[in-house]
Structure formats: structure tokens, C-alpha cells
């Protein structure tokens, strides 16, 4: 009988401890929940007061279609139906070539460098340009920051090939010199 009482008292101690733990957890949960509700209510009342004192924003008038707008109507997502600038610039150069044009065959190492003629992008290498006779400043820019600049003086009906080895903007390797 004594062992039964000890067993029951041990079980009762464990049961009381578990019940106390459950009671404390539920009380803390209620406190935390109440705190969250109070903070939310306070935030909503402050923001409601601020928004009620603000003037309603006026939206700018944006044209529905045409320059500076896109299919979505947003002025920030400009998707123009116009050709790229390099194509437009190249066509402008070629259209002003006149009756005695010259030809420039432009190549670069490494290949597919961007070509700039007189400060305007015209395409990527290799590229054949039909242009008016005259002096041109050619700049080529590689995809990894390499550059090359040349000046070309083109005569009427002259065909000139310009191959440019692009130079690294920064050295590929840095070595320390110890004195």
C-alpha cells in the first residue's frame, strides 16, 4: 500500500508540474497576443490619422499611346517600337554617303566589339559601312572593358579595312615589386 501511495504521489507531482507549465504557457500566449493587438491598433490609428490629414495625390496625365509610353501605359516601362539607336545611326551615316561613297570594313580582336563612329554607336564588329568620303573617329569597345581608337581618312570610292586589337582597360595581372 505504501508503494502505491508513493507511486501516486510521484505521478501527482509530475501531473501538477505539467499542469503548471501549460497554465504559464497559455497565460504568456494571451499576454503576447494582447500586446500584438495593442500594437496593431496603435499603428492603425496613427496611420489613419496621418492619411486623413493628407491631401489626395494627383496623378500625372500620361498619353495612352505614342512616344514615352508602353503597352502597359506606364511611363517607366518604355518599350519603343523604334529601331535601336545603333541601327538608326548606321542608316543615317549610310544615307548621307552621297554619289562617291567609300567603304569601311571594321574588325576587332576580340570580335563583337561595339563600334562608335564620331561618338555615335553604329553596331558590332565585323561590320561593313558605306559612308561619305571624309575623316572619321572610330572607337571600339569590347565586352570586358577593352578599348581601341583610330582615326580614318576615307577617299571617294576607297575601300579600307580597319582591324583594331583592343587594349585592356586594366592589367590582367598585377605584380608587386619589392625593393
Secondary structure, DSSP 4 states (H G I P E B T S, - for coil): -HHHHHHHHHHHHHHHHHHHHHHHHHHHHHHHHHHHHHHHHHHHHHHHHHHHHSPPPPPPP--SSSTT--TT--TTS---SSPPHHHHHHHHHHHT--SS-EEEEEEEESSS-EEEETTEEEEESSEEEEE-SEEEEEEEE-TTS-EEEEEEEEPTT-EEEEEEEPBPSS-S-------
